[in-house]
């Protein structure tokens, strides 16, 4: 993937031992800050690592425990009460306006053109590791690319194209999608995952919220982030990391203390996503973490009658307990459901009322760690 220009936020500043992966930094405008939020605390992950929670290690902790979601810290100098977002700041040619609903992400408005981007801020010592997958991955229309990188004294400001909302929120607002629309959007999701797998990248924490719309018409999707991905060597996709959202986690991650196939685990998550698009709820859901993981381990789920036979077939080809029996991401794209659902004149079943819709994410909810 071609990365946009890299420059310093300070006029004439140079970066000692500059980035080995990127073009040399060029001169930029002085960074004139309205408010200094440079020392903002690092963001805590919304989904806790399964291995860090209470015994047994693959169980989530009960509400109120150290593994429960914590509110984001208030940035120094931000003002306001607890949980206040930092104020606006200026970096080179951009005015940064923090997004309250997305930690460590800001709207970036170019003061000369009015163009809007998204900006993520990383400690300068670690930013190359964060953006390495973007550099390794060839460009793809369904994967967000880097527009520009601006280096400050202690932070790296990485700019991406703006988005128009995420898939989780969209499905929740629609209850569930008709098969024609689901096929069109899911094909883009799978295309992004297949491209990553073919380029030696495993995504890991796959979920609907990670896919965002590229346009206001909400017809084009792209993978929003590559920061939590795994770069693998050759065909060995064995992983031991157990970071992920409980609703999407695969049985083998819960059942093993060793390694598992990262690509196969991604495919399981794709199965959860497809089921959720068509049904309007997760295939495995329970308010009790022990019961939830028990259902996932058994791999037993019910597909409503309104789902077409070919869609049922594809769901069952993805949500298989045995990882080796699942389709690969490139094989999913060959499934006949896409062709039939996208044919002109395809008739879908009536949209009914789901018995449990995709839950809304609430930062202060005890259950927020389940539905990410």
FIZA-680714 format. One record per residue: x, y negated, z negated of N, C-alpha, C in turn. Coordinates in steps of 0.1 Angstrom, whole numbers, plus 5000, padded with zeros to 4 digits. Atoms other than C-alpha are relative to their C-alpha. Layout:
N
XYZXYZXYZ ...
% end
This chain:
372
500850125000500050005000500949885000 499250125000501449665009499549914989 500350095011501649434979500249865005 499950144997501049064983501249944994 498850075005503648794975500250014985 499650005014505448804942500749874997 499350125003506448474927500049974985 499850045014507448304895498949904996 500950105004504948104875500749874996 499250125004507747854866500849955012 499350064988509247624893501550044998 498649965000512647764902500450114991 499749895009512448044877500450125007 499649874995514148374884499850104990 500249895009513448704869501350084999 498849925002516548874854499850145004 500249864996517049204871498750025007 501350014994514049124893499450145004 500749874998511449394902500650085011 499349914990513049684920499050045011 501049954991509749784937499549895009 500750114993508749444950500949915007 499250104994509849164971500649904990 499450105010512148904954499049894997 500950115004510248634935500449885008 499850134993509848304954499649894991 500450125008509347954941498549985000 501450025001505947874928499849874993 500350125007504247574912500150034985 499949995015504747504875498750054994 501249955006502347694853499549904989 500550115009500347414837498850054993 501049945008498247564809499049904994 500950075008495047424796499950044986 499949945013495047664767501050115001 499049904999497947894759499450134994 500549875004496548254758501150105003 498949914996499948404766500350114990 499749905011500148594733498850084997 501249935003496748754736500350154997 499749865004496649094719499650105011 500349904990496649404740498650064998 501349955000493349554749499950154995 500249865004492149874731499250075010 500749934990490950144754498550024995 501449995004487150174755499750154997 500349865003487250554756501250064992 498849945008489450714728500550125006 499549884996491750984736499550114992 500649895008490151314727501050064990 499049945009493451434712500249924987 499850085011493451144688498950004990 501250005009490051214672500150114990 500049915012489051414642500150155005 499949864998489651784640498750075003 499049964991489251984662500349895010 499550114993491351764685499249965012 500750034988488951774715498649954996 501250055004486051634694500149854998 500050145003485151274692499749984985 500350035014484951114658498749944998 501350055003481751014641500049855000 500050155000480650644642500649954987 499450065011482650424619501450064996 498749945002485750644620501149925008 499050084993489150514632499950025016 500149984985488350654667498849945006 501250074995485050464670500549885008 499650124992485150174696500149884990 499850125008486549864680499849875009 500250124992485649504691501349955004 498850054996488249334711500549894991 499450115009490649104692499849875006 500150144995490348734695501449955003 498750054996493148574714500449884992 499650115007495248324695499749875008 500250134994494247964703498750005008 501249994992490948084718498949924993 501050085007488847914691498850094998 501349935002485348024680500250114990 500149895010484348314658500650135005 499449874997485248674659499450055014 500449954987485148824694500049895011 500150114990485448484712501050035011 499149984989486948504746501049885001 499050114999490148294753499449905010 500450114991489647964771500750015013 499450004986490547884807501549964999 498650034999494247854817500349985015 499550024987496147754848501350075002 498849934996498647984865500349975014 499750044987500347844895498849935007 501150074993497547764920498650054996 501349935004494847954901499549954986 500650035013492447854873499450134996 500449875005491848164852498849984990 501150015009488448204835499750144995 500249865006488248514812498650045001 501349944999485348744818499750074986 500349955014483648824784499750155000 500349864999482449164796501150095004 498949914995485749284809501349954994 498850045007488749274786501249995008 498750024993492049134799499849985015 500350034986490349044832499449865001 500550134999489748694844499549975015 500350054986488048524874501249915003 498950084996490848354893499549915012 500450094990489848044913501249925006 498950084994492347894938499649865000 500350145001492347524931500049935013 499950074986493147444968498950055009 501049954990490747674987498750044993 501249955006488147784961499850155001 500149854999488848154969500050064986 500149945013487848374940500650145000 499449875002489948674929499750054986 500049955014490248894898501550014996 498650005005493348864877500150094987 499749925011494749124853501449964995 498850055006497449034828500750124993 499249895006500249284818501349944994 498750045005503349244796501050025011 499149994989506149174820500950125000 499149885001508249464806499450125006 500649884996505649714817499249995013 500950024989503849564847500450095012 499649924988505949754873499450154999 500549875002504850084857498550005003 501450014999501249964858499649995015 500450024986501249874895500750105010 499349914992503550154907499050095009 500949934991500550364920499549925012 500450084989499350074941501049995011 498950004990502750064958500250135007 499849874993502950434964498950035009 501249964992499450464978499849925012 500350084988498850375014498649944999 501250075000496150125020498750085004 501249934997492550245020498849914997 501150105002489250055024499250024988 500849975012487750224994500849994987 499150015012490650144970500549854999 499650135002491349804956501549985001 498650034999494749654966500449874993 499550125006496949394951500249895010 499950124991496749044967501249924997 498950085003499448874948500550034985 499449995013501748894917500749884996 499350125005502848594897500650044986 499249965012505548644870500249884991 499850105010505448434839501250044991 498849975009508048434810499850134993 500349885008506348714791498950095006 501149934994503348814813500150015015 500149994985502748934848498549995003 501450024996499548814865499850065013 500249924987498349054891498649975005 501350054994495548934915499550115009 500849914991492949154932498849935006 501250054994490049094954498850014990 501150005009486849014935499050115003 501049894998483949264931498749944997 501450045002480249244929499250104991 500749915009479349474900500550145002 499549875000480049834892498850105002 501049894996478250164901499150044988 500749965012477250244865498849914998 501050105002475249924861499050015011 500949994988473749964896499150124998 500949885001472450324890499149984988 500950025012471050224856498949905004 501050094996469149934872499050065010 500849934990467850164900499350134995 500449875005467050464877500750125006 499249914992468250694904500049965014 500050044986469150674941499450105009 500449904989467550824971501250065006 498949924995469651084987500849935011 499350074989470450875018500949904994 499150105006471850594997501150064992 499049935008473550834973501150065009 499049944991475251015002500949895006 499250114995476450685017501049954990 499150055010477950564985500950114994 499149895005479250904972501050045010 499049974990481050965005501249904999 498950105001483050644999500850034987 499449965013483750754963501050125003 499249884997485051094975501149975009 498950044991487050935003501149944992 498950065008488950724978500750114991 499449905008489551024955500950105009 499349914991490651244984501349935005 498850074996493050974996501150004989 499050005011494650954962500650144998 499549875002494951334959501050045011 499149974989496551354993501349924999 498850095002499051084982500750024987 499349955013500151274950499649914988 500550085011497951064927498750064994 501149945006495551214902499349884992 500650115006492950974888499750014985 500249985015492151124854498649954995 501250055007489550904838499049955011 500950034989487050914867498649984994 501450025005483550764861499449895009 500750094991480950554879500549864997 499750145003482050234861501349965007 498750044993485450254879499849975015 500250034986483850204913499149875000 500750134999482749854922499749975015 500450034986481049694952500949895005 499150094993483149504977499349875005 500850114995480349284989498749984992 501250035006477149124976498850095005 501149914995475049364998500050134993 499949875007476249654977499950125009 500049894991476849885005501450065001 498649955000480649915003500650014986 499449975014482450064973501550015001 498549975001486050074962500350034986 499549965013487950224933500749874994 499650125005488549934910501449994994 498750005007491750044892500850125002 499149895000494750264895500950014988 499050025011496350174862500150124991 500049885008495450494844500250135007 499849884992496350734871501350074997 498849925002499051004872500650025014 499249974988501751024899500650144998 499549865001502451394905501150035010 498949964991505351574922499650125008 500349884992504551794951498550054998 501349945002501652034946499750024985 500149975014502152054908499249884994 500950105006499151864894499650034986 500349965014499352014859500149874991 500050115010498451754832499750054986 500349975014498251764795499249894993 500750125005496751414789498550034998 501449985002493251424774499249874998 500750135000492251064779498850015009 501250004991488751034793498749974993 501350035005485150954789499350144997 500649875003483251244771498950055010 501049954991480351254795500550065013 499449954987482751324824501150104998 498949915002485251554808499750145004 500249864995485751904822500250104990 499949895010485452234803501550034997 498649955002489152324808500849904991 499350105009490251994791499650034986 500449975013488252094761500550144995 499749865004489252464761501450034999 498649974999492952434765500849914991 499050085007495852314744501249975008 498950014991498152334773499749905012 500350094989497952194808498850055008 501249974991495152184834500249935013 499950064987494752094870499349875001 500550135000494351724873499049985012 500950014988492751744908498750064997 501249925003490252004897499149924990 500750075010489351794867499349875006 500650114993488751494890498850045007 501149954992486451704911498850034991 501149995010484351794880499449874997 500550145002484051424873499249955012 500850044989482851374908498650075000 501349935001480151644902499149934990 500850085010479051444871499449885007 500550124994478851134892498950025010 501049974990476851294920498750034993 501349965007474351444896499449874994 500650125006473951104879499449915010 500650084989473350924912498750055004 501249944995470651164922498950024989 500949965011469051244888499749884991 500250115008469550924869500450024985 499549975014471051084838501250105002 498849914999474251284830499550144999 500449855001474151664835500250054986 499849965014475451704799499949884992 500150125008474251464773499550054986 500549985014473751474735500649904991 499550105009474051224707501150054990 499049935009476151474687501250045009 498849964992479751514701500250155000 499849855000479951874690499150075009 501049944991476751964708500349965015 499650044986477851764739501150095005 498949924995481151944742499650155001 500549864999479452274736499350025013 500749994988477152214765501049995012 499150014989480052114787500850135001 499249885000482052424777499250115007 500949904994479052644787499849975015 500250044986478652454820498650025005 501449974997474952504819499249875001 500850124998472752224834498850035008 501349984992469352184850499949905011 500250094989468752034884498649985003 501450024998465351874889499550055014 500549944988463052014916500149905012 500050094989463151694937501349995007 498750004993466851744946500050105011 500049924988467251884981500950124998 499249885001468752234985501549985003 498650034997471952105001500749924989 499450085011472451844974500250094988 499849915011471952124948501350085002 498849924996474552334966501349924997 498850085002477052054965500349974985 499950025015476451974928500650134993 499549875006476952344919501450035005 498649974995480152354940501049924993 499150095007481652074919500050034985 500149985014480352154884500150154997 499749865003481852504882501050014988 499149995012483452614849501450045004 498649964996486352784867500549905010 499450114991488552504882500350055014 499549954987489852724910498850025010 501249984991486252774923499449875005 500550134995485552404928500549975014 499550054987485752244962501149904997 499050115001488752014967499449875005 500650134996488151644973499849995016 500250004985488851675011498950095005 501049914996486551975013498649954997 501450065003483651784997499549925012 500450094989483651545027499550085011 500549914989482951845050498650064996 501249935004479851955031498849955008 501150044991476651955052499049914994 501050095006474651755027500249855005 499850134995476251435039499449985014 500550014987475351495075498450005000 501449995000471751595067499449874993 500650115007471151315042500149875007 499850134993472551045065499450005014 500750004988470551155095498849905001 501150094999468050905108498750074998 501349935002464550985096500050094988 500049915011465651185066499049954989 501050045009462851195041500450054986 499749965013463651195004498850024991 501149985009461451294975499649874994 500450125007459451034956500949974988 499250045012461450844930499150014988 500849985012460050964897500749934988 499550065013460650854861500950114994 499149905006463651024846499750014985 500249985014463451164811501149944992 498950075007466751004802500849935010 499350074989468250734824501449984995 498750035003471850634825500049894989 500150105011472350444792500849885003 499350134999473350084791501250004991 498850015009476850014778499949884991 500050115009476849804747501250014991 498750005007480149704731499950044985 500149985014478849724695499150124997 500849885003476850044699500950124995 499349885005477950354679500250105011 499949904989477350554711500749965012 499450064988479250334734501150095006 498949924995482150574736499650125009 500549894992479950844752499849965015 500550044987478750634781500849895006 499150104995481650464798500250015015 
% end
